[in-house]
Amino acid sequence: MQPKNPLFQKCLTYLATLPNIKATIQGEPYFSSEVLADGQLTISTSNETTNYICEIKTGLTNDLVEQVSEYFANLGKRLKLGQRPLLITRNLSSLVVDQLLNHNIEFIDVDGNIYLNSPDVYILVRNQAPKESTNKSLEITAATLQVMYVLLNQPKLFVMGDSADEKIASIAGVTSKTVKITLKKLQDLEYIRQKQGGYQINDYMRLLERWELGYAERLRAKLLIETFRPIENRNFSDIENQLKEYAKEYGYLIGGELAASMITNYIRPIGATLHFNTNKSCFLALKLKLKPDPDGKIIMLQNFGNENFDESYLKAKFGVLQKFGVSQNYVAHPLLIHAELISSNDSRLKETAMLVYDKYIIPLAELKT
């Protein structure tokens, strides 16, 4: 059975290229009395089997290696006998690879580096870039990511022929030229293919993985307005209802864990991401007495593009929101909610992300067929 997380999928694909290795994901997420992790990876050779408890962490830089090293050392102490901690990541620089090796942190970088050093299996591979990166690449700009978002958002839009470029440009908030360039590159990289005068997604989850990584690393930083926290020692629960009530007045979509709590009814939120369609973010901050704080849990982002198009399947599923006093018109798209959740290292948010994935994103992926 294929794992749900795109990075786990790519991890298994990479391991399958190595000789005499059989790998499976057996738990996603992985639970024990001491640990909640992203998954359990079992690697078997001809004679031995090693069980790895995996944590997914991307965007690693040299400045973060010490922190990651301490995290995995503590994780290893909480594991059962015979289990080992494993870092699943991507796009590691040579410097970061060197640092991880120096700290003896076992890892799989799905873009071509791997270090496993258990009593039963030893593998070290460096700088084996996937075929996609050796001869052609997709320049991930913010505008490119906005186009990719629309394709993921409306996977049936491709088969509309020549008018598709203009429709995508209007929804993404970019030029038709940017759309044409992006679609050509995506086709060259085999993310999409031509069909009936338009295009169709080849592998929705692969495209989703590329977009979510780009969102976390580039697009989100471009869209960030400010991060806040309530003043006067107030908790998030003190303003939660107001954040729902003011969405229409101040022109924003509710995202992040507040939106996740509404569409899954699973967690009690302690933060929110607000996607503004207006320039009223400062007025909301004044109204709710919010103070800028880089560690705050209320994140304000500038929204992009225009989402006034058919989302009939989402509207049907979002009917549950009415009992929370919020129309689906003021809740961010599940793609944005999921991207915010998985960028966090909070295990409870990652678990909620899986629920959003199962309930909203898998049905969206199936629309392409």
Secondary structure, 3 states (H helix, E strand, C coil): CCCCCHHHHHHHHHHCCCCCCEEEEEECCEECCCCEECEEEEEECCCCEEEEEEEECCCCCHHHHHHHHHHHHHHHHHCCCCEEEEEEECCCCHHHHHHHHHCCCCEEECCCEEEEECCCCEEEECCCCCHHHHHCCCCCCHHHHHHHHHHHHCCCHHHHCCHHHHHHHHHHCCCHHHHHHHHHHHHHCCCEEEECCEEEECCHHHHHHHHHHHHHHHHHHHHEEEEEEECCCCCHHHCHHHHHHCHHHHCEEEEHHHHHHHHHCCCCCCCEEEEECCCCHHHHHHHHCEEECCCCCEEEEECCCCCCCCCHHHHHHHHHHHHHCCCHHHECCHHHHHHHHHCCCCHHHHHHHHHHHHHHHHHHHHCCC
